[in-house]
Amino acid sequence: MRKVKDIFQGMDKILLLVTIILFLFGLINIVTASSQATVVHLKNSVYDYFYNQSLFLIIGLIAFLIVINLPTKKYYWLSIVGFFLITFLLLMVSLRGKSVGGNKNWLPIFGDKFSIQPSEFAKPILIMCLAVYYEIFYRRLRTTNISHVKMIAILILIGLTFPIIVFTQKDMGTMLVLLLIFAIMFWYSPILMKEKIRIVLGVLVLLVIGVIIGLTFFRGKILTKSQLSRLTSFWDPCSRYEENGYQICNGYIAINSGGLIRFEPGKSKQKSYIPESHTDSVFAIIAEEYGFIPSTIIILLYLVVLFRILKLSSIAHTTRGKYICLGVATYIFLHIFINLGGLFGVMPLTGIPLPFLSYGGSYTIALMGSLGMVQRVSIEVKNRRIRIR
């Protein structure tokens, strides 16, 4: 009982409260956002996705409780096991996974009745691996009179393994998130600035060469027709309504229909026209049913979450704690930015779920596990049970 009390006292209460509010609101909103998909298309109960999401949240809560009870000093061995396990699962997806929407990113378990998306779990594992690696080699990477080539090469191998495998599965949204998590954590790494600049310039050169080769020899093979159309249809989507612009255009209509403020849950009209209204476009349904002001409050709650996590990163007593919080904040921010960016038509739609609000099992569990890592850092900071670096 004493341990439970210490753990609760050490948690960031504001972060905990805001995440609970967002998760519960997301769960309740799933009922209305998914009603068209469950009743009309699948002929199931209107509460079908609600029950599923409730189960995902329970599993995620178990993962959260396990993680907050696991000291971050044990992440050394856990990161190694996690890296090889996720790599194995991603390779299994490439071999025997099933495709959904052109992306081969689902691994069937127990036949086709249950599937997981290993690429979602790759995100927190990548964050953990990079955080541990930076802590182990912090002093050596900051030392100017020794060679860093081998250490940086291993770091790049760790950072690019998951994105490369996911790229072969044509899941461009998840690959982009993994790459950007690595890129941002790399930029704020203990590596000397002059070495960072050299590496970034080298990567840009390789990227240009890769794009040229891809367009020359692999045109039409890297991206599906649907993915290629998204690269153009997001700009002025209503003029390309019949060419995959209908999802964004109907999202616009939903958002504009909400007005300043309203409270009409379940009365969205556009969910009949928006594909994946309970996943990719869930924010459009919220804006239509609740209006501009409540939607803005959700954005503000997101900012609170990011601020609290980044604040923990700034006061963490260990290198691993600092980078865990930085990585998780980056992870959540990218999902918010890419999802809403696609919905608002400032970038292509990628199928990236919106944190706390979108339906989905693998992502929900991975997100709750990531928040568990952050809260564990908070516990260790407040209880000061770790060696200060």
C-alpha positions as YAML, in Angstrom:
chain: A
units: angstrom
residues:
- id: 1
  name: MET
  ca: [0.00, 0.00, 0.00]
- id: 2
  name: ARG
  ca: [2.89, 2.30, 0.80]
- id: 3
  name: LYS
  ca: [4.41, 1.63, -2.63]
- id: 4
  name: VAL
  ca: [1.12, 2.43, -4.37]
- id: 5
  name: LYS
  ca: [0.91, 5.72, -2.46]
- id: 6
  name: ASP
  ca: [4.49, 6.64, -3.35]
- id: 7
  name: ILE
  ca: [3.86, 5.88, -7.02]
- id: 8
  name: PHE
  ca: [0.70, 7.99, -7.14]
- id: 9
  name: GLN
  ca: [2.36, 10.89, -5.33]
- id: 10
  name: GLY
  ca: [5.26, 10.81, -7.75]
- id: 11
  name: MET
  ca: [3.12, 10.98, -10.88]
- id: 12
  name: ASP
  ca: [2.47, 14.23, -12.71]
- id: 13
  name: LYS
  ca: [-1.13, 14.82, -11.58]
- id: 14
  name: ILE
  ca: [-1.98, 17.42, -14.22]
- id: 15
  name: LEU
  ca: [-0.71, 15.19, -17.02]
- id: 16
  name: LEU
  ca: [-2.58, 12.23, -15.55]
- id: 17
  name: LEU
  ca: [-5.85, 14.15, -15.24]
- id: 18
  name: VAL
  ca: [-5.73, 15.61, -18.75]
- id: 19
  name: THR
  ca: [-4.90, 12.26, -20.37]
- id: 20
  name: ILE
  ca: [-7.76, 10.57, -18.48]
- id: 21
  name: ILE
  ca: [-10.18, 13.27, -19.67]
- id: 22
  name: LEU
  ca: [-9.03, 12.89, -23.27]
- id: 23
  name: PHE
  ca: [-9.17, 9.09, -23.21]
- id: 24
  name: LEU
  ca: [-12.68, 9.07, -21.70]
- id: 25
  name: PHE
  ca: [-13.97, 11.69, -24.13]
- id: 26
  name: GLY
  ca: [-12.46, 9.73, -26.99]
- id: 27
  name: LEU
  ca: [-14.15, 6.55, -25.77]
- id: 28
  name: ILE
  ca: [-17.56, 8.21, -25.51]
- id: 29
  name: ASN
  ca: [-17.16, 9.87, -28.90]
- id: 30
  name: ILE
  ca: [-16.34, 6.50, -30.51]
- id: 31
  name: VAL
  ca: [-20.02, 5.54, -30.16]
- id: 32
  name: THR
  ca: [-21.26, 8.31, -32.45]
- id: 33
  name: ALA
  ca: [-18.22, 8.53, -34.73]
- id: 34
  name: SER
  ca: [-18.33, 4.80, -35.53]
- id: 35
  name: SER
  ca: [-22.11, 4.34, -35.74]
- id: 36
  name: GLN
  ca: [-22.19, 4.56, -39.54]
- id: 37
  name: ALA
  ca: [-19.42, 1.98, -39.90]
- id: 38
  name: THR
  ca: [-20.88, -0.47, -37.36]
- id: 39
  name: VAL
  ca: [-24.60, -0.31, -38.09]
- id: 40
  name: VAL
  ca: [-24.76, 0.47, -41.81]
- id: 41
  name: HIS
  ca: [-21.65, -1.20, -43.20]
- id: 42
  name: LEU
  ca: [-20.90, -4.02, -40.75]
- id: 43
  name: LYS
  ca: [-24.48, -4.61, -39.56]
- id: 44
  name: ASN
  ca: [-23.31, -4.78, -35.95]
- id: 45
  name: SER
  ca: [-24.41, -3.11, -32.74]
- id: 46
  name: VAL
  ca: [-23.86, 0.64, -32.48]
- id: 47
  name: TYR
  ca: [-21.71, -0.08, -29.41]
- id: 48
  name: ASP
  ca: [-19.44, -2.58, -31.18]
- id: 49
  name: TYR
  ca: [-16.42, -0.26, -31.54]
- id: 50
  name: PHE
  ca: [-17.13, 1.20, -28.09]
- id: 51
  name: TYR
  ca: [-16.76, -2.24, -26.50]
- id: 52
  name: ASN
  ca: [-13.60, -2.92, -28.50]
- id: 53
  name: GLN
  ca: [-12.06, 0.40, -27.55]
- id: 54
  name: SER
  ca: [-12.96, -0.20, -23.90]
- id: 55
  name: LEU
  ca: [-11.04, -3.49, -24.08]
- id: 56
  name: PHE
  ca: [-8.07, -1.71, -25.69]
- id: 57
  name: LEU
  ca: [-8.07, 0.86, -22.89]
- id: 58
  name: ILE
  ca: [-8.12, -1.87, -20.24]
- id: 59
  name: ILE
  ca: [-5.16, -3.63, -21.89]
- id: 60
  name: GLY
  ca: [-3.43, -0.27, -22.23]
- id: 61
  name: LEU
  ca: [-4.07, 0.46, -18.55]
- id: 62
  name: ILE
  ca: [-2.43, -2.84, -17.62]
- id: 63
  name: ALA
  ca: [0.57, -1.90, -19.78]
- id: 64
  name: PHE
  ca: [0.64, 1.54, -18.16]
- id: 65
  name: LEU
  ca: [0.64, 0.06, -14.63]
- id: 66
  name: ILE
  ca: [3.41, -2.38, -15.52]
- id: 67
  name: VAL
  ca: [5.58, 0.37, -17.01]
- id: 68
  name: ILE
  ca: [5.22, 2.84, -14.12]
- id: 69
  name: ASN
  ca: [6.33, 0.10, -11.71]
- id: 70
  name: LEU
  ca: [9.43, -0.65, -13.78]
- id: 71
  name: PRO
  ca: [12.48, 1.51, -12.88]
- id: 72
  name: THR
  ca: [14.03, 3.16, -15.92]
- id: 73
  name: LYS
  ca: [17.41, 1.66, -15.04]
- id: 74
  name: LYS
  ca: [15.96, -1.65, -16.27]
- id: 75
  name: TYR
  ca: [15.38, -0.13, -19.70]
- id: 76
  name: TYR
  ca: [18.93, -1.19, -20.63]
- id: 77
  name: TRP
  ca: [18.00, -4.84, -21.10]
- id: 78
  name: LEU
  ca: [14.37, -4.09, -21.98]
- id: 79
  name: SER
  ca: [15.41, -1.89, -24.91]
- id: 80
  name: ILE
  ca: [17.59, -4.68, -26.35]
- id: 81
  name: VAL
  ca: [14.83, -7.28, -26.03]
- id: 82
  name: GLY
  ca: [12.25, -4.83, -27.39]
- id: 83
  name: PHE
  ca: [14.38, -3.87, -30.40]
- id: 84
  name: PHE
  ca: [14.91, -7.43, -31.56]
- id: 85
  name: LEU
  ca: [11.33, -8.47, -30.77]
- id: 86
  name: ILE
  ca: [9.81, -5.60, -32.77]
- id: 87
  name: THR
  ca: [12.26, -6.19, -35.61]
- id: 88
  name: PHE
  ca: [11.20, -9.85, -35.69]
- id: 89
  name: LEU
  ca: [7.50, -8.94, -35.65]
- id: 90
  name: LEU
  ca: [7.94, -6.36, -38.42]
- id: 91
  name: LEU
  ca: [9.72, -8.95, -40.56]
- id: 92
  name: MET
  ca: [6.87, -11.38, -39.87]
- id: 93
  name: VAL
  ca: [4.45, -8.72, -41.11]
- id: 94
  name: SER
  ca: [6.47, -8.45, -44.33]
- id: 95
  name: LEU
  ca: [6.29, -12.22, -44.75]
- id: 96
  name: ARG
  ca: [2.74, -13.08, -43.70]
- id: 97
  name: GLY
  ca: [1.00, -9.83, -42.78]
- id: 98
  name: LYS
  ca: [-2.27, -8.66, -44.26]
- id: 99
  name: SER
  ca: [-2.87, -5.46, -46.19]
- id: 100
  name: VAL
  ca: [-5.40, -2.81, -45.19]
- id: 101
  name: GLY
  ca: [-5.87, 0.23, -47.41]
- id: 102
  name: GLY
  ca: [-2.76, -0.63, -49.43]
- id: 103
  name: ASN
  ca: [-0.53, -0.88, -46.35]
- id: 104
  name: LYS
  ca: [0.82, -4.28, -45.35]
- id: 105
  name: ASN
  ca: [1.11, -3.53, -41.65]
- id: 106
  name: TRP
  ca: [-1.14, -5.98, -39.77]
- id: 107
  name: LEU
  ca: [0.00, -9.28, -38.26]
- id: 108
  name: PRO
  ca: [-2.84, -11.82, -37.79]
- id: 109
  name: ILE
  ca: [-2.90, -13.61, -34.45]
- id: 110
  name: PHE
  ca: [-5.08, -16.70, -33.88]
- id: 111
  name: GLY
  ca: [-6.19, -16.72, -37.49]
- id: 112
  name: ASP
  ca: [-7.90, -13.59, -38.77]
- id: 113
  name: LYS
  ca: [-9.93, -12.95, -35.61]
- id: 114
  name: PHE
  ca: [-7.25, -10.83, -33.94]
- id: 115
  name: SER
  ca: [-4.46, -8.73, -35.43]
- id: 116
  name: ILE
  ca: [-1.79, -6.42, -34.09]
- id: 117
  name: GLN
  ca: [0.15, -3.61, -35.71]
- id: 118
  name: PRO
  ca: [3.81, -4.01, -34.63]
- id: 119
  name: SER
  ca: [4.81, -0.72, -36.24]
- id: 120
  name: GLU
  ca: [2.81, 1.13, -33.55]
- id: 121
  name: PHE
  ca: [4.82, -0.55, -30.80]
- id: 122
  name: ALA
  ca: [8.00, 0.29, -32.70]
- id: 123
  name: LYS
  ca: [7.56, 3.98, -31.78]
- id: 124
  name: PRO
  ca: [7.93, 3.71, -27.95]
- id: 125
  name: ILE
  ca: [10.58, 1.00, -28.35]
- id: 126
  name: LEU
  ca: [12.60, 3.27, -30.66]
- id: 127
  name: ILE
  ca: [12.33, 6.09, -28.11]
- id: 128
  name: MET
  ca: [13.51, 3.77, -25.32]
- id: 129
  name: CYS
  ca: [16.44, 2.45, -27.40]
- id: 130
  name: LEU
  ca: [17.66, 5.93, -28.33]
- id: 131
  name: ALA
  ca: [17.30, 7.23, -24.77]
- id: 132
  name: VAL
  ca: [19.31, 4.33, -23.35]
- id: 133
  name: TYR
  ca: [21.94, 4.62, -26.09]
- id: 134
  name: TYR
  ca: [22.46, 8.33, -25.46]
- id: 135
  name: GLU
  ca: [22.88, 7.70, -21.75]
- id: 136
  name: ILE
  ca: [25.43, 4.90, -22.23]
- id: 137
  name: PHE
  ca: [27.57, 6.87, -24.68]
- id: 138
  name: TYR
  ca: [26.86, 10.40, -23.46]
- id: 139
  name: ARG
  ca: [30.38, 11.23, -22.23]
- id: 140
  name: ARG
  ca: [32.13, 9.51, -25.15]
- id: 141
  name: LEU
  ca: [29.96, 11.32, -27.70]
- id: 142
  name: ARG
  ca: [30.83, 14.64, -26.03]
- id: 143
  name: THR
  ca: [34.56, 13.89, -25.97]
- id: 144
  name: THR
  ca: [36.35, 15.62, -28.83]
- id: 145
  name: ASN
  ca: [39.62, 13.66, -28.96]
- id: 146
  name: ILE
  ca: [38.19, 10.24, -29.86]
- id: 147
  name: SER
  ca: [36.51, 8.84, -32.97]
- id: 148
  name: HIS
  ca: [32.74, 8.69, -32.91]
- id: 149
  name: VAL
  ca: [32.27, 6.94, -36.26]
- id: 150
  name: LYS
  ca: [31.42, 3.50, -34.84]
- id: 151
  name: MET
  ca: [29.06, 4.88, -32.20]
- id: 152
  name: ILE
  ca: [27.22, 7.05, -34.73]
- id: 153
  name: ALA
  ca: [27.02, 4.18, -37.22]
- id: 154
  name: ILE
  ca: [25.37, 1.96, -34.59]
- id: 155
  name: LEU
  ca: [23.02, 4.82, -33.69]
- id: 156
  name: ILE
  ca: [21.95, 5.24, -37.32]
- id: 157
  name: LEU
  ca: [21.41, 1.48, -37.59]
- id: 158
  name: ILE
  ca: [19.14, 1.57, -34.53]
- id: 159
  name: GLY
  ca: [17.26, 4.62, -35.81]
- id: 160
  name: LEU
  ca: [16.68, 3.43, -39.38]
- id: 161
  name: THR
  ca: [15.91, -0.28, -38.93]
- id: 162
  name: PHE
  ca: [12.23, 0.19, -38.11]
- id: 163
  name: PRO
  ca: [11.52, 2.91, -40.72]
- id: 164
  name: ILE
  ca: [13.18, 0.91, -43.51]
- id: 165
  name: ILE
  ca: [11.16, -2.23, -42.78]
- id: 166
  name: VAL
  ca: [7.93, -0.21, -42.47]
- id: 167
  name: PHE
  ca: [8.76, 1.51, -45.78]
- id: 168
  name: THR
  ca: [8.78, -1.87, -47.54]
- id: 169
  name: GLN
  ca: [5.26, -2.41, -46.15]
- id: 170
  name: LYS
  ca: [4.13, 0.84, -47.85]
- id: 171
  name: ASP
  ca: [2.96, 2.36, -44.56]
- id: 172
  name: MET
  ca: [4.29, 5.83, -45.36]
- id: 173
  name: GLY
  ca: [2.58, 7.61, -42.46]
- id: 174
  name: THR
  ca: [4.09, 5.37, -39.80]
- id: 175
  name: MET
  ca: [7.47, 5.41, -41.55]
- id: 176
  name: LEU
  ca: [7.38, 9.23, -41.50]
- id: 177
  name: VAL
  ca: [6.61, 9.30, -37.76]
- id: 178
  name: LEU
  ca: [9.43, 6.84, -36.98]
- id: 179
  name: LEU
  ca: [11.90, 8.81, -39.10]
- id: 180
  name: LEU
  ca: [10.95, 12.13, -37.53]
- id: 181
  name: ILE
  ca: [11.17, 10.72, -33.99]
- id: 182
  name: PHE
  ca: [14.68, 9.55, -34.80]
- id: 183
  name: ALA
  ca: [15.58, 12.82, -36.56]
- id: 184
  name: ILE
  ca: [14.43, 15.06, -33.71]
- id: 185
  name: MET
  ca: [16.00, 12.90, -30.99]
- id: 186
  name: PHE
  ca: [19.17, 12.80, -33.10]
- id: 187
  name: TRP
  ca: [19.26, 16.60, -33.43]
- id: 188
  name: TYR
  ca: [18.98, 17.03, -29.66]
- id: 189
  name: SER
  ca: [21.41, 14.18, -28.97]
- id: 190
  name: PRO
  ca: [24.79, 14.62, -27.21]
- id: 191
  name: ILE
  ca: [26.56, 14.27, -30.57]
- id: 192
  name: LEU
  ca: [28.78, 17.26, -31.34]
- id: 193
  name: MET
  ca: [27.11, 19.90, -33.49]
- id: 194
  name: LYS
  ca: [29.70, 19.82, -36.28]
- id: 195
  name: GLU
  ca: [29.16, 16.06, -36.61]
- id: 196
  name: LYS
  ca: [25.38, 16.51, -36.70]
- id: 197
  name: ILE
  ca: [25.67, 19.01, -39.53]
- id: 198
  name: ARG
  ca: [27.92, 16.68, -41.54]
- id: 199
  name: ILE
  ca: [25.54, 13.77, -41.08]
- id: 200
  name: VAL
  ca: [22.47, 15.84, -41.98]
- id: 201
  name: LEU
  ca: [24.14, 17.10, -45.17]
- id: 202
  name: GLY
  ca: [25.15, 13.54, -46.05]
- id: 203
  name: VAL
  ca: [21.61, 12.27, -45.48]
- id: 204
  name: LEU
  ca: [20.17, 15.05, -47.66]
- id: 205
  name: VAL
  ca: [22.52, 14.11, -50.51]
- id: 206
  name: LEU
  ca: [21.56, 10.42, -50.18]
- id: 207
  name: LEU
  ca: [17.89, 11.38, -50.04]
- id: 208
  name: VAL
  ca: [18.11, 13.35, -53.28]
- id: 209
  name: ILE
  ca: [19.91, 10.45, -54.96]
- id: 210
  name: GLY
  ca: [17.32, 8.02, -53.62]
- id: 211
  name: VAL
  ca: [14.41, 10.12, -54.91]
- id: 212
  name: ILE
  ca: [16.03, 10.35, -58.36]
- id: 213
  name: ILE
  ca: [16.61, 6.58, -58.47]
- id: 214
  name: GLY
  ca: [13.09, 5.91, -57.21]
- id: 215
  name: LEU
  ca: [11.46, 8.15, -59.82]
- id: 216
  name: THR
  ca: [13.65, 6.70, -62.57]
- id: 217
  name: PHE
  ca: [13.50, 2.95, -61.91]
- id: 218
  name: PHE
  ca: [10.68, 2.31, -59.43]
- id: 219
  name: ARG
  ca: [7.93, 4.73, -60.48]
- id: 220
  name: GLY
  ca: [4.56, 3.23, -59.57]
- id: 221
  name: LYS
  ca: [6.10, 0.46, -57.45]
- id: 222
  name: ILE
  ca: [6.94, 2.32, -54.24]
- id: 223
  name: LEU
  ca: [3.59, 4.03, -53.67]
- id: 224
  name: THR
  ca: [0.12, 2.69, -54.44]
- id: 225
  name: LYS
  ca: [-2.21, 4.62, -56.74]
- id: 226
  name: SER
  ca: [-4.24, 5.70, -53.71]
- id: 227
  name: GLN
  ca: [-1.13, 7.02, -51.96]
- id: 228
  name: LEU
  ca: [0.03, 8.87, -55.08]
- id: 229
  name: SER
  ca: [-3.37, 10.51, -55.45]
- id: 230
  name: ARG
  ca: [-3.21, 11.76, -51.86]
- id: 231
  name: LEU
  ca: [-0.07, 13.73, -52.71]
- id: 232
  name: THR
  ca: [-2.12, 15.93, -55.04]
- id: 233
  name: SER
  ca: [-5.73, 15.71, -53.83]
- id: 234
  name: PHE
  ca: [-5.08, 17.38, -50.46]
- id: 235
  name: TRP
  ca: [-4.60, 20.73, -52.21]
- id: 236
  name: ASP
  ca: [-8.03, 22.14, -53.08]
- id: 237
  name: PRO
  ca: [-9.67, 18.73, -52.41]
- id: 238
  name: CYS
  ca: [-13.23, 19.81, -53.26]
- id: 239
  name: SER
  ca: [-12.18, 20.43, -56.87]
- id: 240
  name: ARG
  ca: [-10.90, 16.83, -56.92]
- id: 241
  name: TYR
  ca: [-13.88, 15.36, -55.12]
- id: 242
  name: GLU
  ca: [-14.04, 12.28, -57.34]
- id: 243
  name: GLU
  ca: [-10.26, 11.79, -57.23]
- id: 244
  name: ASN
  ca: [-9.76, 10.95, -53.53]
- id: 245
  name: GLY
  ca: [-10.49, 14.50, -52.45]
- id: 246
  name: TYR
  ca: [-13.88, 13.51, -51.02]
- id: 247
  name: GLN
  ca: [-12.57, 12.59, -47.54]
- id: 248
  name: ILE
  ca: [-10.91, 15.96, -46.92]
- id: 249
  name: CYS
  ca: [-13.73, 17.87, -48.60]
- id: 250
  name: ASN
  ca: [-16.39, 16.20, -46.45]
- id: 251
  name: GLY
  ca: [-14.18, 16.88, -43.44]
- id: 252
  name: TYR
  ca: [-14.30, 20.57, -44.34]
- id: 253
  name: ILE
  ca: [-18.09, 20.42, -44.53]
- id: 254
  name: ALA
  ca: [-18.27, 18.72, -41.12]
- id: 255
  name: ILE
  ca: [-15.99, 21.29, -39.48]
- id: 256
  name: ASN
  ca: [-17.84, 24.23, -41.03]
- id: 257
  name: SER
  ca: [-21.20, 22.80, -39.95]
- id: 258
  name: GLY
  ca: [-20.25, 22.87, -36.27]
- id: 259
  name: GLY
  ca: [-20.49, 26.62, -35.86]
- id: 260
  name: LEU
  ca: [-19.09, 28.39, -32.81]
- id: 261
  name: ILE
  ca: [-20.49, 26.08, -30.17]
- id: 262
  name: ARG
  ca: [-23.12, 23.34, -30.07]
- id: 263
  name: PHE
  ca: [-23.84, 20.16, -28.14]
- id: 264
  name: GLU
  ca: [-25.36, 17.59, -30.48]
- id: 265
  name: PRO
  ca: [-23.53, 14.29, -29.95]
- id: 266
  name: GLY
  ca: [-24.70, 11.62, -32.36]
- id: 267
  name: LYS
  ca: [-26.19, 14.08, -34.86]
- id: 268
  name: SER
  ca: [-23.31, 14.33, -37.29]
- id: 269
  name: LYS
  ca: [-24.48, 14.12, -40.91]
- id: 270
  name: GLN
  ca: [-21.05, 13.96, -42.50]
- id: 271
  name: LYS
  ca: [-20.05, 10.68, -40.83]
- id: 272
  name: SER
  ca: [-22.17, 9.04, -43.54]
- id: 273
  name: TYR
  ca: [-19.77, 10.45, -46.15]
- id: 274
  name: ILE
  ca: [-16.39, 10.51, -44.39]
- id: 275
  name: PRO
  ca: [-14.40, 7.25, -44.64]
- id: 276
  name: GLU
  ca: [-12.80, 6.12, -41.37]
- id: 277
  name: SER
  ca: [-14.76, 8.75, -39.42]
- id: 278
  name: HIS
  ca: [-13.85, 7.01, -36.13]
- id: 279
  name: THR
  ca: [-10.10, 6.87, -36.87]
- id: 280
  name: ASP
  ca: [-8.41, 9.27, -39.31]
- id: 281
  name: SER
  ca: [-11.18, 11.90, -39.38]
- id: 282
  name: VAL
  ca: [-12.54, 11.69, -35.84]
- id: 283
  name: PHE
  ca: [-11.75, 15.36, -35.15]
- id: 284
  name: ALA
  ca: [-14.05, 16.44, -37.99]
- id: 285
  name: ILE
  ca: [-16.96, 14.61, -36.34]
- id: 286
  name: ILE
  ca: [-16.13, 16.23, -32.99]
- id: 287
  name: ALA
  ca: [-16.03, 19.68, -34.61]
- id: 288
  name: GLU
  ca: [-19.40, 19.09, -36.31]
- id: 289
  name: GLU
  ca: [-21.15, 17.84, -33.18]
- id: 290
  name: TYR
  ca: [-19.60, 20.19, -30.59]
- id: 291
  name: GLY
  ca: [-18.47, 23.28, -32.50]
- id: 292
  name: PHE
  ca: [-15.37, 25.45, -32.69]
- id: 293
  name: ILE
  ca: [-14.91, 26.33, -29.01]
- id: 294
  name: PRO
  ca: [-15.00, 22.74, -27.63]
- id: 295
  name: SER
  ca: [-12.69, 21.68, -30.49]
- id: 296
  name: THR
  ca: [-10.30, 24.45, -29.50]
- id: 297
  name: ILE
  ca: [-10.39, 23.23, -25.90]
- id: 298
  name: ILE
  ca: [-9.20, 19.82, -27.14]
- id: 299
  name: ILE
  ca: [-6.26, 21.52, -28.89]
- id: 300
  name: LEU
  ca: [-5.46, 23.36, -25.65]
- id: 301
  name: LEU
  ca: [-5.54, 20.08, -23.72]
- id: 302
  name: TYR
  ca: [-3.07, 18.68, -26.24]
- id: 303
  name: LEU
  ca: [-0.79, 21.64, -25.55]
- id: 304
  name: VAL
  ca: [-1.04, 20.96, -21.82]
- id: 305
  name: VAL
  ca: [0.00, 17.34, -22.38]
- id: 306
  name: LEU
  ca: [2.99, 18.36, -24.50]
- id: 307
  name: PHE
  ca: [4.03, 21.12, -22.09]
- id: 308
  name: ARG
  ca: [3.95, 18.79, -19.05]
- id: 309
  name: ILE
  ca: [6.00, 16.13, -20.82]
- id: 310
  name: LEU
  ca: [8.58, 18.62, -22.07]
- id: 311
  name: LYS
  ca: [8.78, 20.15, -18.60]
- id: 312
  name: LEU
  ca: [9.60, 16.70, -17.21]
- id: 313
  name: SER
  ca: [12.27, 16.37, -19.89]
- id: 314
  name: SER
  ca: [13.88, 19.61, -18.69]
- id: 315
  name: ILE
  ca: [14.02, 18.55, -15.01]
- id: 316
  name: ALA
  ca: [14.83, 14.85, -15.45]
- id: 317
  name: HIS
  ca: [17.86, 13.77, -13.40]
- id: 318
  name: THR
  ca: [19.14, 11.23, -15.91]
- id: 319
  name: THR
  ca: [19.99, 11.37, -19.57]
- id: 320
  name: ARG
  ca: [17.63, 8.49, -20.28]
- id: 321
  name: GLY
  ca: [14.76, 10.29, -18.52]
- id: 322
  name: LYS
  ca: [15.38, 13.47, -20.49]
- id: 323
  name: TYR
  ca: [15.31, 11.68, -23.85]
- id: 324
  name: ILE
  ca: [12.36, 9.44, -22.98]
- id: 325
  name: CYS
  ca: [10.21, 12.50, -22.31]
- id: 326
  name: LEU
  ca: [11.54, 14.32, -25.38]
- id: 327
  name: GLY
  ca: [10.82, 11.29, -27.54]
- id: 328
  name: VAL
  ca: [7.28, 10.76, -26.23]
- id: 329
  name: ALA
  ca: [6.44, 14.46, -26.63]
- id: 330
  name: THR
  ca: [7.72, 14.27, -30.21]
- id: 331
  name: TYR
  ca: [5.71, 11.10, -30.82]
- id: 332
  name: ILE
  ca: [2.44, 12.64, -29.60]
- id: 333
  name: PHE
  ca: [3.05, 15.96, -31.36]
- id: 334
  name: LEU
  ca: [3.74, 14.27, -34.71]
- id: 335
  name: HIS
  ca: [0.51, 12.30, -34.52]
- id: 336
  name: ILE
  ca: [-1.47, 15.45, -33.74]
- id: 337
  name: PHE
  ca: [0.26, 17.53, -36.41]
- id: 338
  name: ILE
  ca: [0.09, 14.92, -39.19]
- id: 339
  name: ASN
  ca: [-3.50, 13.90, -38.46]
- id: 340
  name: LEU
  ca: [-4.89, 17.43, -38.21]
- id: 341
  name: GLY
  ca: [-2.64, 18.63, -41.03]
- id: 342
  name: GLY
  ca: [-4.19, 16.02, -43.31]
- id: 343
  name: LEU
  ca: [-7.70, 16.84, -42.10]
- id: 344
  name: PHE
  ca: [-7.22, 20.59, -42.63]
- id: 345
  name: GLY
  ca: [-5.72, 20.04, -46.07]
- id: 346
  name: VAL
  ca: [-2.23, 21.40, -45.42]
- id: 347
  name: MET
  ca: [-0.59, 18.02, -46.09]
- id: 348
  name: PRO
  ca: [-1.61, 14.62, -47.51]
- id: 349
  name: LEU
  ca: [-3.75, 12.25, -45.46]
- id: 350
  name: THR
  ca: [-1.62, 9.43, -44.13]
- id: 351
  name: GLY
  ca: [-3.90, 7.35, -41.91]
- id: 352
  name: ILE
  ca: [-2.15, 8.45, -38.71]
- id: 353
  name: PRO
  ca: [-4.51, 8.20, -35.69]
- id: 354
  name: LEU
  ca: [-5.27, 11.22, -33.52]
- id: 355
  name: PRO
  ca: [-3.95, 10.72, -29.95]
- id: 356
  name: PHE
  ca: [-6.53, 9.74, -27.31]
- id: 357
  name: LEU
  ca: [-9.48, 10.17, -29.68]
- id: 358
  name: SER
  ca: [-9.06, 7.78, -32.61]
- id: 359
  name: TYR
  ca: [-10.24, 4.18, -32.51]
- id: 360
  name: GLY
  ca: [-7.47, 1.59, -32.54]
- id: 361
  name: GLY
  ca: [-5.96, -1.12, -30.38]
- id: 362
  name: SER
  ca: [-2.24, -1.21, -31.10]
- id: 363
  name: TYR
  ca: [-1.90, 2.57, -31.09]
- id: 364
  name: THR
  ca: [-3.91, 3.02, -27.88]
- id: 365
  name: ILE
  ca: [-1.85, 0.41, -26.03]
- id: 366
  name: ALA
  ca: [1.44, 1.83, -27.37]
- id: 367
  name: LEU
  ca: [0.39, 5.37, -26.39]
- id: 368
  name: MET
  ca: [-0.57, 4.34, -22.85]
- id: 369
  name: GLY
  ca: [2.71, 2.48, -22.48]
- id: 370
  name: SER
  ca: [4.56, 5.59, -23.63]
- id: 371
  name: LEU
  ca: [2.71, 7.73, -21.08]
- id: 372
  name: GLY
  ca: [3.68, 5.13, -18.48]
- id: 373
  name: MET
  ca: [7.35, 5.74, -19.32]
- id: 374
  name: VAL
  ca: [6.86, 9.49, -18.87]
- id: 375
  name: GLN
  ca: [5.09, 9.04, -15.54]
- id: 376
  name: ARG
  ca: [7.88, 6.70, -14.41]
- id: 377
  name: VAL
  ca: [10.38, 9.48, -15.08]
- id: 378
  name: SER
  ca: [8.19, 11.82, -13.02]
- id: 379
  name: ILE
  ca: [8.10, 9.31, -10.15]
- id: 380
  name: GLU
  ca: [11.88, 8.97, -10.16]
- id: 381
  name: VAL
  ca: [12.39, 12.73, -10.32]
- id: 382
  name: LYS
  ca: [10.08, 13.45, -7.40]
- id: 383
  name: ASN
  ca: [11.17, 10.56, -5.20]
- id: 384
  name: ARG
  ca: [14.86, 11.05, -6.09]
- id: 385
  name: ARG
  ca: [15.56, 7.34, -5.99]
- id: 386
  name: ILE
  ca: [18.04, 7.41, -8.82]
- id: 387
  name: ARG
  ca: [21.65, 8.45, -9.10]
- id: 388
  name: ILE
  ca: [21.92, 12.02, -10.32]
- id: 389
  name: ARG
  ca: [24.06, 12.41, -13.42]
...
